[in-house]
Amino acid sequence: MPNPKRRHSQQRSAKRRTHYKATATTLSTDSTTGELHVRHRAHVSEGKLMYKGKVVAEKSPVK
């Protein structure tokens, strides 16, 4: 597998990375509880794990 003979400069690496930008996560409002959450992810609401407005799992009491 070919490897570069000489080291790439920091400027050359920076030129390649100029278009990488951090983006803010998209938030949605849950239709049943009205809470904000990250889209396409399960979220905890009132001790219940919710996804797409439905309860996926409930927290069981610890003995």
Phi and psi in radians as a Rosetta constraint file:
Dihedral C 1 N 2 CA 2 C 2 CIRCULARHARMONIC -1.236 0.35
Dihedral N 2 CA 2 C 2 N 3 CIRCULARHARMONIC 2.490 0.35
Dihedral C 2 N 3 CA 3 C 3 CIRCULARHARMONIC -2.193 0.35
Dihedral N 3 CA 3 C 3 N 4 CIRCULARHARMONIC 2.652 0.35
Dihedral C 3 N 4 CA 4 C 4 CIRCULARHARMONIC -1.160 0.35
Dihedral N 4 CA 4 C 4 N 5 CIRCULARHARMONIC 2.457 0.35
Dihedral C 4 N 5 CA 5 C 5 CIRCULARHARMONIC -1.311 0.35
Dihedral N 5 CA 5 C 5 N 6 CIRCULARHARMONIC -0.594 0.35
Dihedral C 5 N 6 CA 6 C 6 CIRCULARHARMONIC -2.133 0.35
Dihedral N 6 CA 6 C 6 N 7 CIRCULARHARMONIC 2.795 0.35
Dihedral C 6 N 7 CA 7 C 7 CIRCULARHARMONIC -1.266 0.35
Dihedral N 7 CA 7 C 7 N 8 CIRCULARHARMONIC 2.412 0.35
Dihedral C 7 N 8 CA 8 C 8 CIRCULARHARMONIC -1.325 0.35
Dihedral N 8 CA 8 C 8 N 9 CIRCULARHARMONIC 2.481 0.35
Dihedral C 8 N 9 CA 9 C 9 CIRCULARHARMONIC -1.262 0.35
Dihedral N 9 CA 9 C 9 N 10 CIRCULARHARMONIC 2.803 0.35
Dihedral C 9 N 10 CA 10 C 10 CIRCULARHARMONIC -1.133 0.35
Dihedral N 10 CA 10 C 10 N 11 CIRCULARHARMONIC -0.615 0.35
Dihedral C 10 N 11 CA 11 C 11 CIRCULARHARMONIC -1.108 0.35
Dihedral N 11 CA 11 C 11 N 12 CIRCULARHARMONIC -0.686 0.35
Dihedral C 11 N 12 CA 12 C 12 CIRCULARHARMONIC -1.145 0.35
Dihedral N 12 CA 12 C 12 N 13 CIRCULARHARMONIC -0.691 0.35
Dihedral C 12 N 13 CA 13 C 13 CIRCULARHARMONIC -1.152 0.35
Dihedral N 13 CA 13 C 13 N 14 CIRCULARHARMONIC -0.708 0.35
Dihedral C 13 N 14 CA 14 C 14 CIRCULARHARMONIC -1.140 0.35
Dihedral N 14 CA 14 C 14 N 15 CIRCULARHARMONIC -0.633 0.35
Dihedral C 14 N 15 CA 15 C 15 CIRCULARHARMONIC -1.065 0.35
Dihedral N 15 CA 15 C 15 N 16 CIRCULARHARMONIC -0.698 0.35
Dihedral C 15 N 16 CA 16 C 16 CIRCULARHARMONIC -1.201 0.35
Dihedral N 16 CA 16 C 16 N 17 CIRCULARHARMONIC -0.557 0.35
Dihedral C 16 N 17 CA 17 C 17 CIRCULARHARMONIC -1.628 0.35
Dihedral N 17 CA 17 C 17 N 18 CIRCULARHARMONIC 0.105 0.35
Dihedral C 17 N 18 CA 18 C 18 CIRCULARHARMONIC -1.118 0.35
Dihedral N 18 CA 18 C 18 N 19 CIRCULARHARMONIC -0.469 0.35
Dihedral C 18 N 19 CA 19 C 19 CIRCULARHARMONIC -1.624 0.35
Dihedral N 19 CA 19 C 19 N 20 CIRCULARHARMONIC 0.007 0.35
Dihedral C 19 N 20 CA 20 C 20 CIRCULARHARMONIC -1.399 0.35
Dihedral N 20 CA 20 C 20 N 21 CIRCULARHARMONIC 2.135 0.35
Dihedral C 20 N 21 CA 21 C 21 CIRCULARHARMONIC -2.245 0.35
Dihedral N 21 CA 21 C 21 N 22 CIRCULARHARMONIC 2.520 0.35
Dihedral C 21 N 22 CA 22 C 22 CIRCULARHARMONIC -1.365 0.35
Dihedral N 22 CA 22 C 22 N 23 CIRCULARHARMONIC 2.329 0.35
Dihedral C 22 N 23 CA 23 C 23 CIRCULARHARMONIC -2.019 0.35
Dihedral N 23 CA 23 C 23 N 24 CIRCULARHARMONIC 2.576 0.35
Dihedral C 23 N 24 CA 24 C 24 CIRCULARHARMONIC -1.322 0.35
Dihedral N 24 CA 24 C 24 N 25 CIRCULARHARMONIC 2.533 0.35
Dihedral C 24 N 25 CA 25 C 25 CIRCULARHARMONIC -1.264 0.35
Dihedral N 25 CA 25 C 25 N 26 CIRCULARHARMONIC 2.554 0.35
Dihedral C 25 N 26 CA 26 C 26 CIRCULARHARMONIC -1.470 0.35
Dihedral N 26 CA 26 C 26 N 27 CIRCULARHARMONIC 2.232 0.35
Dihedral C 26 N 27 CA 27 C 27 CIRCULARHARMONIC -1.840 0.35
Dihedral N 27 CA 27 C 27 N 28 CIRCULARHARMONIC 2.585 0.35
Dihedral C 27 N 28 CA 28 C 28 CIRCULARHARMONIC -2.209 0.35
Dihedral N 28 CA 28 C 28 N 29 CIRCULARHARMONIC 2.790 0.35
Dihedral C 28 N 29 CA 29 C 29 CIRCULARHARMONIC -1.777 0.35
Dihedral N 29 CA 29 C 29 N 30 CIRCULARHARMONIC 2.238 0.35
Dihedral C 29 N 30 CA 30 C 30 CIRCULARHARMONIC -1.195 0.35
Dihedral N 30 CA 30 C 30 N 31 CIRCULARHARMONIC 2.320 0.35
Dihedral C 30 N 31 CA 31 C 31 CIRCULARHARMONIC -1.224 0.35
Dihedral N 31 CA 31 C 31 N 32 CIRCULARHARMONIC -0.533 0.35
Dihedral C 31 N 32 CA 32 C 32 CIRCULARHARMONIC -1.559 0.35
Dihedral N 32 CA 32 C 32 N 33 CIRCULARHARMONIC -0.696 0.35
Dihedral C 32 N 33 CA 33 C 33 CIRCULARHARMONIC -1.780 0.35
Dihedral N 33 CA 33 C 33 N 34 CIRCULARHARMONIC -0.371 0.35
Dihedral C 33 N 34 CA 34 C 34 CIRCULARHARMONIC 1.407 0.35
Dihedral N 34 CA 34 C 34 N 35 CIRCULARHARMONIC 0.172 0.35
Dihedral C 34 N 35 CA 35 C 35 CIRCULARHARMONIC -1.523 0.35
Dihedral N 35 CA 35 C 35 N 36 CIRCULARHARMONIC 2.654 0.35
Dihedral C 35 N 36 CA 36 C 36 CIRCULARHARMONIC -1.439 0.35
Dihedral N 36 CA 36 C 36 N 37 CIRCULARHARMONIC 2.466 0.35
Dihedral C 36 N 37 CA 37 C 37 CIRCULARHARMONIC -2.678 0.35
Dihedral N 37 CA 37 C 37 N 38 CIRCULARHARMONIC 2.855 0.35
Dihedral C 37 N 38 CA 38 C 38 CIRCULARHARMONIC -1.268 0.35
Dihedral N 38 CA 38 C 38 N 39 CIRCULARHARMONIC 2.381 0.35
Dihedral C 38 N 39 CA 39 C 39 CIRCULARHARMONIC -1.108 0.35
Dihedral N 39 CA 39 C 39 N 40 CIRCULARHARMONIC 2.534 0.35
Dihedral C 39 N 40 CA 40 C 40 CIRCULARHARMONIC 1.057 0.35
Dihedral N 40 CA 40 C 40 N 41 CIRCULARHARMONIC 0.528 0.35
Dihedral C 40 N 41 CA 41 C 41 CIRCULARHARMONIC -2.368 0.35
Dihedral N 41 CA 41 C 41 N 42 CIRCULARHARMONIC 2.517 0.35
Dihedral C 41 N 42 CA 42 C 42 CIRCULARHARMONIC -1.256 0.35
Dihedral N 42 CA 42 C 42 N 43 CIRCULARHARMONIC 2.589 0.35
Dihedral C 42 N 43 CA 43 C 43 CIRCULARHARMONIC -2.435 0.35
Dihedral N 43 CA 43 C 43 N 44 CIRCULARHARMONIC 2.699 0.35
Dihedral C 43 N 44 CA 44 C 44 CIRCULARHARMONIC -1.593 0.35
Dihedral N 44 CA 44 C 44 N 45 CIRCULARHARMONIC 2.260 0.35
Dihedral C 44 N 45 CA 45 C 45 CIRCULARHARMONIC -2.427 0.35
Dihedral N 45 CA 45 C 45 N 46 CIRCULARHARMONIC 2.042 0.35
Dihedral C 45 N 46 CA 46 C 46 CIRCULARHARMONIC 0.970 0.35
Dihedral N 46 CA 46 C 46 N 47 CIRCULARHARMONIC 0.719 0.35
Dihedral C 46 N 47 CA 47 C 47 CIRCULARHARMONIC 1.360 0.35
Dihedral N 47 CA 47 C 47 N 48 CIRCULARHARMONIC 0.136 0.35
Dihedral C 47 N 48 CA 48 C 48 CIRCULARHARMONIC -2.086 0.35
Dihedral N 48 CA 48 C 48 N 49 CIRCULARHARMONIC 2.477 0.35
Dihedral C 48 N 49 CA 49 C 49 CIRCULARHARMONIC -1.537 0.35
Dihedral N 49 CA 49 C 49 N 50 CIRCULARHARMONIC 2.056 0.35
Dihedral C 49 N 50 CA 50 C 50 CIRCULARHARMONIC -1.943 0.35
Dihedral N 50 CA 50 C 50 N 51 CIRCULARHARMONIC 2.543 0.35
Dihedral C 50 N 51 CA 51 C 51 CIRCULARHARMONIC -2.637 0.35
Dihedral N 51 CA 51 C 51 N 52 CIRCULARHARMONIC 2.223 0.35
Dihedral C 51 N 52 CA 52 C 52 CIRCULARHARMONIC 0.969 0.35
Dihedral N 52 CA 52 C 52 N 53 CIRCULARHARMONIC 0.672 0.35
Dihedral C 52 N 53 CA 53 C 53 CIRCULARHARMONIC 1.347 0.35
Dihedral N 53 CA 53 C 53 N 54 CIRCULARHARMONIC 0.114 0.35
Dihedral C 53 N 54 CA 54 C 54 CIRCULARHARMONIC -2.110 0.35
Dihedral N 54 CA 54 C 54 N 55 CIRCULARHARMONIC 2.644 0.35
Dihedral C 54 N 55 CA 55 C 55 CIRCULARHARMONIC -1.352 0.35
Dihedral N 55 CA 55 C 55 N 56 CIRCULARHARMONIC 2.160 0.35
Dihedral C 55 N 56 CA 56 C 56 CIRCULARHARMONIC -1.660 0.35
Dihedral N 56 CA 56 C 56 N 57 CIRCULARHARMONIC -0.737 0.35
Dihedral C 56 N 57 CA 57 C 57 CIRCULARHARMONIC -2.648 0.35
Dihedral N 57 CA 57 C 57 N 58 CIRCULARHARMONIC 2.587 0.35
Dihedral C 57 N 58 CA 58 C 58 CIRCULARHARMONIC -1.976 0.35
Dihedral N 58 CA 58 C 58 N 59 CIRCULARHARMONIC 2.597 0.35
Dihedral C 58 N 59 CA 59 C 59 CIRCULARHARMONIC -1.359 0.35
Dihedral N 59 CA 59 C 59 N 60 CIRCULARHARMONIC 2.182 0.35
Dihedral C 59 N 60 CA 60 C 60 CIRCULARHARMONIC -1.521 0.35
Dihedral N 60 CA 60 C 60 N 61 CIRCULARHARMONIC 2.555 0.35
Dihedral C 60 N 61 CA 61 C 61 CIRCULARHARMONIC -1.163 0.35
Dihedral N 61 CA 61 C 61 N 62 CIRCULARHARMONIC 2.389 0.35
Dihedral C 61 N 62 CA 62 C 62 CIRCULARHARMONIC -1.543 0.35
Dihedral N 62 CA 62 C 62 N 63 CIRCULARHARMONIC 2.318 0.35
